[in-house]
């Protein structure tokens, strides 16, 4: 019944465009120097439980939409490029609505963004009934497998290595500041505002090495995004409020961090 629901969506939601060739509802919008890529993770979607071994090209977005996204990201000159999807993109520490069931396709897209040096990527997602910011650093394509190395865990390993080098006296550059080790991705998951929160605190997701501390909110909430700053040095300020309008947290991402 996806064609019926597609037509129903078009009757209710006034997008300027809906997919390509009458399939799907994905589209793009621009706000100042920010681009928003609004993805459809339902229309082309293969069954979550289908093993990769039985379906080598298992997909959530479909080949046409994925190609459209790659081409669009490559052509975009925006300071921030927001990739918007219903389920989470970066989170692999879950069995809920996310890209965790489509890891090959997830890796393909991350590989593409990293190898093509596409800057300014921020993922926006929902459908999890909680709010959080996730941060993932990827040094090279070999780290884009099922279990990517979280930033916090990686820094711990590097710190331990530095300590060992210092003890042996073989590190002449031990006092130099640490340099960035790879491409950084952020994801803001924001939900819900009108429905009740999830029980994520009772699951394995209570601890998530990708999560920015103090950003997990399980009560009804909403987020506000503000972009400011000079050219090539924009700042993305994210503020999270509860339904009473009380500020729960705020977090800033600088454009230069997303090169």
PLY file of the C-alpha trace (Angstrom):
ply
format ascii 1.0
element vertex 259
property float x
property float y
property float z
element edge 258
property int vertex1
property int vertex2
end_header
0.00 0.00 0.00
2.97 2.35 -0.28
1.51 4.15 -3.30
-1.67 4.87 -1.33
0.31 6.24 1.60
2.50 8.23 -0.80
-0.57 9.98 -2.22
-1.95 10.54 1.29
1.34 12.13 2.34
1.20 14.49 -0.65
-2.32 15.55 0.32
-1.27 16.40 3.86
2.31 17.66 3.52
3.05 20.55 1.18
6.53 19.82 -0.11
7.68 21.61 -3.26
8.85 18.27 -4.66
8.42 14.58 -3.82
11.15 12.13 -4.83
11.86 11.40 -8.47
9.74 9.74 -11.16
6.77 9.59 -8.79
8.62 7.44 -6.22
9.27 8.42 -2.62
9.01 11.76 -0.86
12.66 12.80 -0.50
13.46 16.42 -1.27
15.83 19.29 -0.59
15.38 22.76 0.86
17.70 25.71 1.46
17.71 28.23 4.32
20.29 31.01 3.87
23.62 29.18 3.43
22.34 25.90 4.90
21.05 22.97 2.85
18.60 20.38 4.19
18.37 16.96 2.52
15.06 15.40 3.59
15.32 11.63 3.15
12.64 8.98 2.75
13.63 5.90 4.77
10.37 4.02 4.13
9.35 3.88 0.46
12.38 1.95 -0.89
13.20 0.12 2.31
14.04 -3.57 2.42
12.83 -5.60 5.39
14.90 -4.89 8.52
15.33 -8.57 9.36
16.51 -9.63 5.89
20.07 -11.02 6.31
22.75 -9.35 4.18
23.81 -12.81 3.06
20.45 -13.29 1.34
20.22 -9.78 -0.10
23.59 -8.38 -1.10
22.23 -4.90 -1.89
20.02 -4.51 1.16
18.91 -0.89 1.28
17.04 1.62 3.38
17.14 4.51 0.91
17.10 2.76 -2.44
19.69 3.20 -5.20
18.01 6.20 -6.88
17.64 8.16 -3.65
21.17 7.28 -2.51
22.62 8.45 -5.84
20.55 11.65 -5.60
21.88 12.29 -2.10
25.52 11.73 -3.13
25.21 14.03 -6.14
23.38 16.67 -4.11
25.93 16.65 -1.27
28.79 16.87 -3.75
27.18 19.86 -5.50
26.26 21.71 -2.29
28.29 24.78 -1.30
26.39 25.22 2.00
28.17 25.99 5.27
26.13 23.27 6.97
24.61 20.33 5.11
21.85 18.79 7.22
21.02 15.18 6.31
17.57 14.55 7.77
16.10 11.07 8.32
13.46 9.46 10.50
15.74 6.92 12.19
19.20 7.42 13.64
22.24 7.29 11.41
25.33 7.07 13.64
24.03 4.96 16.52
25.11 1.32 16.37
24.46 0.73 20.09
20.76 0.05 19.55
18.28 -2.41 18.08
15.68 0.30 17.50
14.90 2.63 14.58
18.32 3.32 13.04
20.78 2.46 10.28
22.02 -0.47 12.37
20.05 -2.87 10.13
21.65 -1.43 6.97
25.32 -1.18 7.90
26.64 -1.79 4.37
24.69 1.16 3.01
25.63 3.29 6.03
29.30 2.50 5.41
28.93 3.28 1.71
27.58 6.75 2.43
30.16 7.52 5.14
32.92 6.28 2.82
31.65 8.58 0.08
31.44 11.66 2.31
34.91 11.02 3.76
36.66 10.19 0.50
35.10 13.13 -1.35
36.00 15.45 1.56
32.46 16.83 1.83
32.47 19.37 4.66
29.74 20.61 6.99
27.72 17.39 7.38
25.29 17.24 10.34
22.75 14.43 10.69
19.28 15.24 12.04
16.98 12.40 13.12
14.04 11.49 15.29
11.61 8.63 15.91
13.49 7.43 19.01
11.38 9.18 21.68
14.47 10.71 23.26
16.91 13.49 22.43
20.72 13.31 22.30
23.78 14.43 20.35
26.12 11.75 19.01
29.68 12.38 17.84
31.74 10.01 15.69
35.30 10.47 14.44
36.51 8.35 11.54
40.20 8.37 10.64
39.95 6.29 7.48
37.65 3.91 5.64
38.96 0.90 7.58
37.21 2.25 10.69
33.79 2.45 9.06
32.78 -1.13 9.81
30.09 -2.41 12.14
31.79 -1.04 15.27
33.31 2.38 14.51
35.75 3.77 17.09
34.06 6.43 19.22
35.95 9.64 19.86
36.18 9.12 23.65
37.46 5.56 23.36
40.03 6.54 20.76
41.41 9.38 22.85
41.86 7.00 25.80
43.93 4.66 23.62
46.04 7.56 22.32
46.62 8.86 25.84
47.80 5.43 26.98
50.18 5.21 24.02
51.63 8.66 24.78
52.24 7.64 28.39
54.12 4.52 27.31
56.23 6.56 24.87
57.05 9.07 27.59
58.25 6.32 29.92
60.62 4.90 27.31
62.01 8.33 26.40
61.56 7.67 22.66
59.05 10.46 21.97
60.79 13.78 21.19
57.47 15.46 20.35
55.61 14.43 23.50
54.85 18.07 24.49
53.23 19.00 21.17
49.42 19.43 21.22
47.33 16.60 19.82
46.09 17.10 16.27
42.70 16.04 14.87
42.79 12.39 13.82
39.97 12.17 11.32
36.66 13.35 9.97
34.08 14.23 12.60
30.35 13.59 12.28
27.61 14.88 14.58
24.02 13.70 14.84
21.21 15.45 16.65
18.33 13.14 17.49
15.33 15.09 18.73
12.02 13.60 19.85
9.38 13.68 21.15
7.50 16.94 21.76
3.93 15.70 22.08
4.24 11.98 22.91
5.74 10.38 26.00
9.44 9.63 26.26
11.12 6.28 25.75
12.51 3.79 28.29
16.04 4.15 26.86
17.42 4.46 30.41
16.37 0.85 31.01
18.28 -0.49 28.00
21.90 -0.91 26.92
21.69 2.58 25.44
21.98 4.08 28.91
25.71 4.03 28.13
26.65 5.16 24.63
30.28 6.11 23.93
29.19 8.29 21.01
26.86 10.44 23.13
27.87 13.94 24.16
27.54 14.02 27.94
24.42 15.59 29.46
22.53 15.68 26.12
20.29 12.65 26.74
16.73 13.87 27.43
13.87 11.39 27.82
11.06 13.80 28.75
9.05 15.60 26.01
11.26 18.30 24.51
12.20 20.21 21.39
15.40 21.69 19.94
16.21 25.05 18.39
19.02 25.45 15.84
20.70 28.82 15.24
23.51 29.53 12.75
25.72 32.57 13.20
29.27 33.82 12.59
31.40 34.98 9.69
31.89 33.31 6.33
33.74 29.97 6.58
33.56 30.22 10.38
29.87 29.64 11.08
28.67 28.30 14.42
25.70 25.98 14.84
24.11 26.54 18.26
21.72 23.79 19.38
19.44 24.44 22.36
17.14 21.85 23.92
14.01 22.90 25.84
11.35 20.97 27.73
7.67 21.60 27.11
7.69 24.34 29.76
10.25 26.26 27.73
13.04 25.58 30.24
16.53 25.24 28.75
17.90 21.72 29.36
21.23 22.12 27.55
22.98 23.91 24.72
25.82 22.82 22.44
27.85 24.57 19.73
29.42 23.06 16.61
31.89 25.17 14.64
31.96 24.83 10.86
35.73 24.26 10.86
35.29 21.12 12.95
33.37 19.48 10.10
36.02 19.71 7.36
0 1
1 2
2 3
3 4
4 5
5 6
6 7
7 8
8 9
9 10
10 11
11 12
12 13
13 14
14 15
15 16
16 17
17 18
18 19
19 20
20 21
21 22
22 23
23 24
24 25
25 26
26 27
27 28
28 29
29 30
30 31
31 32
32 33
33 34
34 35
35 36
36 37
37 38
38 39
39 40
40 41
41 42
42 43
43 44
44 45
45 46
46 47
47 48
48 49
49 50
50 51
51 52
52 53
53 54
54 55
55 56
56 57
57 58
58 59
59 60
60 61
61 62
62 63
63 64
64 65
65 66
66 67
67 68
68 69
69 70
70 71
71 72
72 73
73 74
74 75
75 76
76 77
77 78
78 79
79 80
80 81
81 82
82 83
83 84
84 85
85 86
86 87
87 88
88 89
89 90
90 91
91 92
92 93
93 94
94 95
95 96
96 97
97 98
98 99
99 100
100 101
101 102
102 103
103 104
104 105
105 106
106 107
107 108
108 109
109 110
110 111
111 112
112 113
113 114
114 115
115 116
116 117
117 118
118 119
119 120
120 121
121 122
122 123
123 124
124 125
125 126
126 127
127 128
128 129
129 130
130 131
131 132
132 133
133 134
134 135
135 136
136 137
137 138
138 139
139 140
140 141
141 142
142 143
143 144
144 145
145 146
146 147
147 148
148 149
149 150
150 151
151 152
152 153
153 154
154 155
155 156
156 157
157 158
158 159
159 160
160 161
161 162
162 163
163 164
164 165
165 166
166 167
167 168
168 169
169 170
170 171
171 172
172 173
173 174
174 175
175 176
176 177
177 178
178 179
179 180
180 181
181 182
182 183
183 184
184 185
185 186
186 187
187 188
188 189
189 190
190 191
191 192
192 193
193 194
194 195
195 196
196 197
197 198
198 199
199 200
200 201
201 202
202 203
203 204
204 205
205 206
206 207
207 208
208 209
209 210
210 211
211 212
212 213
213 214
214 215
215 216
216 217
217 218
218 219
219 220
220 221
221 222
222 223
223 224
224 225
225 226
226 227
227 228
228 229
229 230
230 231
231 232
232 233
233 234
234 235
235 236
236 237
237 238
238 239
239 240
240 241
241 242
242 243
243 244
244 245
245 246
246 247
247 248
248 249
249 250
250 251
251 252
252 253
253 254
254 255
255 256
256 257
257 258
